[in-house]
């Protein structure tokens, strides 16, 4: 079964400085993080607080983030996956 993202929820994880979101592979929840650097590098939101800027950038790039998440997930099973700026190229 392919990795899907039926729940649009996402949240900012201050400790990791990343946005957390969940994918689903059948009945299994698959946790993902995308580093703030990967989001803000492409953002043009100006001087917003980190959380607001990252969440806005995530929403704007959701499709490409999900594509990168699927590629990362296809590389093998892990407990969590972290998308970096290099993964977004």
TORVEXRO-223251 format. One record per residue: residue in three letters; x, y, z of N, C-alpha, C, CB in turn. Coordinates in steps of 0.1 Angstrom, whole numbers, plus 5000, padded with zeros to 4 digits. Each point is the difference from the previous one (the first is absolute). Glycine has a CB too. Layout:
// TORVEXRO-223251
ALAXYZXYZXYZXYZ...
//
This chain:
// TORVEXRO-223251
UNK500849885000499250125000500950125000498149885012UNK501650224980500850124999499950095012499849994975UNK501150095028500050105010499050114997502449955006UNK496750085003499050104997500050105012498649844987UNK500850285010500050115010498550055001502450064995UNK496749855011498650045000499750115011499549774993UNK501450255016499750105011500950124997499449825017UNK500050304981500950114996500650075013498550034981UNK501349915030500650065013501550014999498149915013UNK502550194993501450025001500250095012500549974975UNK500750015031500350095012501450035000498149895013UNK502350224994501350045001500649945013499650224988UNK501649715010500749945012501150095003499349764993UNK500650325017501050105004501449935003498250155008UNK501749744999501249935004500849954988498949935021UNK500550034969500749954988500150114989499149785005UNK500350334998499950114990499649954986501850125013UNK497049814988499549944988498549995000502149864998UNK497350114991498649984999499749855000499650224988UNK499549745021499749855001498749984992501249985023UNK498849914970498749954993500149854999499850224987UNK499049735010499949855001499549954986499450015025UNK501349884971499549934988499449875005501850104985UNK497549835006499449875003500449904989498150115013UNK502449774991500249894992499149895004502450064996UNK496449934998499049915005499550055014501049814986UNK499150105023499650035014501150065008498349824999UNK502950194996501250055007500250154999501049784997UNK499150295014500350155000501550014998498050065015UNK502450034977501450024997500450155003500049824982UNK500750205029500350145003501250064992499249955023UNK500550174973501050084992500350135006499249894979UNK502050165019500450145004500650064987500349945025UNK499550194973500750074990500750125007498449934981UNK502950085018500850105007499650144995501949845002UNK498150255008499650144997500950064989499350025024UNK501949944976500950054990499649964986501949995016UNK497549894982499549964987498850084996500949775005UNK498350275005498850084997500350154998498749845013UNK502150224995500250145000501050044988499650015025UNK501149904970500950034989499250044988501749845009UNK497150104989499250034989498950105003500549784991UNK499450265021498950095005500350154997499449835018UNK499550244979500250144998499050085009500749964976UNK499249985036499050065010500450125008499149775001UNK502250264998500450125007500349965015498750154985UNK501349955024500549985013498949955010501650184996UNK497849715000499049945009500749915010498350004982UNK501149975029500649915010500349874993498850115019UNK502149814986500449884994498949904998502250035010UNK496949955000498949914999499150044989500249955024UNK499350174975499150054990500649994986499050165017UNK502249884982500749994987500149864995501350205005UNK499149715004500249864996498649934996502049995015UNK497050044993498749944997499450064987499649975024UNK500650154973499650064988500749944988499450225012UNK501949774990500949944989499649864998501950155006UNK497849775004499649864999498750004992501049945022UNK498050144981498750004993500250034985498850075022UNK502150034975500250044987500749894991500250245008UNK500649684999500849904993499649855003501950165000UNK496949835005499549875005500249894990498350125014UNK501349904973500149904990501549954998498050104988UNK502949995011501449964998500649945013500350184983UNK499249865028500549945013499549865000500050225012UNK498849754985499549865000500749924990497850085007UNK502649974981500749934990501449965006498850134981UNK501949975026501349975006499849905011500850234995UNK498149775012499849915011499849864995498950185013UNK500449804976499849874993501449944996497750074992UNK503150025002501449954995500849965012499950164981UNK500149925030500749965012499549875006500550255004UNK498249744997499449885005500349874992498250145009UNK501949884978500349884992501449955002498450094983UNK502549985023501449965003500149905011500750224992UNK498349755015500049905011499350055012502249924992UNK497449995017499250035011500850055012498549824993UNK501050295013500650065012498950035010502050104986UNK498449955026499050045009499550144997501149865018UNK499850234977499650134996500850044988499350075023UNK500250024969500750054988500150155001499149814986UNK502150245011500350145000500450054986500749995024UNK498550104970500350064987500950125002497849924991UNK503250085002501050125000499950084988501649865014UNK499150254985500050084988500549934988500450205015UNK500649714987500549924989498949904994502350025011UNK496849944998498949914995499050074991500349865021UNK499750274981498950084993500550044986499250095022UNK502049884974500550034986499549914990502050105010
//
